[in-house]
Amino acid sequence: MHSKQWHVDLFLSEEEGSTHARARLTTGAAKTLDAEGTARLNPSDRDVPEIGDELAAARALSELAHRLLEVAAGDIEGVTHEPVRLER
């Protein structure tokens, strides 16, 4: 059995009613992928910072997953020399 460990770091910041998240995946093959997500507070909503964190983080992680799928599709095309379409 062979196991690997990849790391995802999630950085959150808040500024003037917006929460910004940056997700970074580092693989054992020295690949790094970055993605971002933002959440904005609706002026009529109560300010609950945890909700902004959750939304921004979820959006960044979703984008990171999409980018990883694109990398996998490119790697498959490099091996098979045929177009690949991966479902999201």
C-alpha positions as CSV (number, residue, x, y, z in Angstrom):
1,M,0.0,0.0,0.0
2,H,1.2,3.5,-0.9
3,S,-0.2,6.6,0.8
4,K,0.3,10.2,0.0
5,Q,-0.4,13.4,1.8
6,W,-1.5,16.6,0.1
7,H,-1.9,19.9,2.0
8,V,-4.6,22.5,1.6
9,D,-4.1,25.9,3.3
10,L,-7.0,28.3,3.6
11,F,-6.3,31.9,4.2
12,L,-9.2,34.2,5.2
13,S,-9.3,38.0,5.4
14,E,-12.1,40.5,6.0
15,E,-12.4,44.1,4.8
16,E,-15.3,46.5,4.7
17,G,-18.2,44.0,4.5
18,S,-16.3,41.5,2.3
19,T,-14.6,38.2,3.2
20,H,-11.9,36.9,1.0
21,A,-10.5,33.3,1.0
22,R,-7.5,31.9,-0.8
23,A,-7.1,28.1,-0.9
24,R,-3.7,26.6,-1.8
25,L,-3.2,22.9,-2.6
26,T,0.3,21.6,-2.4
27,T,0.9,18.1,-3.7
28,G,3.8,15.7,-3.2
29,A,4.8,16.2,-6.8
30,A,5.7,19.9,-6.0
31,K,2.5,21.1,-7.8
32,T,0.7,24.1,-6.3
33,L,-2.7,25.2,-7.2
34,D,-4.4,28.4,-5.9
35,A,-8.0,29.5,-6.0
36,E,-10.0,32.4,-4.5
37,G,-13.5,33.0,-3.2
38,T,-15.3,36.0,-1.9
39,A,-18.4,36.7,0.2
40,R,-20.0,40.1,0.5
41,L,-22.3,41.2,3.3
42,N,-25.7,42.4,2.1
43,P,-26.2,45.8,3.8
44,S,-29.6,44.7,5.1
45,D,-28.3,41.5,6.7
46,R,-26.9,41.2,10.2
47,D,-23.1,40.9,10.2
48,V,-22.1,37.3,11.2
49,P,-18.4,37.0,10.3
50,E,-18.5,33.1,10.5
51,I,-21.1,33.0,7.7
52,G,-18.8,35.2,5.5
53,D,-15.9,32.9,6.3
54,E,-17.9,29.8,5.4
55,L,-19.1,31.2,2.1
56,A,-15.8,32.6,1.0
57,A,-14.0,29.4,2.0
58,A,-16.6,27.2,0.2
59,R,-16.2,29.2,-3.0
60,A,-12.4,29.1,-2.9
61,L,-12.4,25.3,-2.3
62,S,-15.0,24.8,-5.1
63,E,-12.8,26.7,-7.5
64,L,-9.8,24.8,-6.3
65,A,-11.6,21.5,-7.0
66,H,-12.5,22.8,-10.5
67,R,-8.8,23.7,-11.2
68,L,-7.7,20.3,-10.0
69,L,-10.1,18.6,-12.5
70,E,-8.7,20.8,-15.3
71,V,-5.1,19.7,-14.4
72,A,-6.2,16.0,-14.3
73,A,-7.9,16.4,-17.7
74,G,-4.7,17.9,-19.1
75,D,-2.6,15.1,-17.7
76,I,-5.0,12.5,-19.2
77,E,-4.8,14.2,-22.6
78,G,-1.0,14.2,-22.3
79,V,-1.0,10.4,-21.8
80,T,-3.8,9.4,-24.2
81,H,-3.3,12.2,-26.9
82,E,-7.1,12.5,-27.1
83,P,-9.5,15.2,-25.8
84,V,-10.9,14.6,-22.4
85,R,-14.1,16.0,-20.9
86,L,-14.4,15.5,-17.1
87,E,-17.8,16.1,-15.6
88,R,-17.8,18.6,-12.7
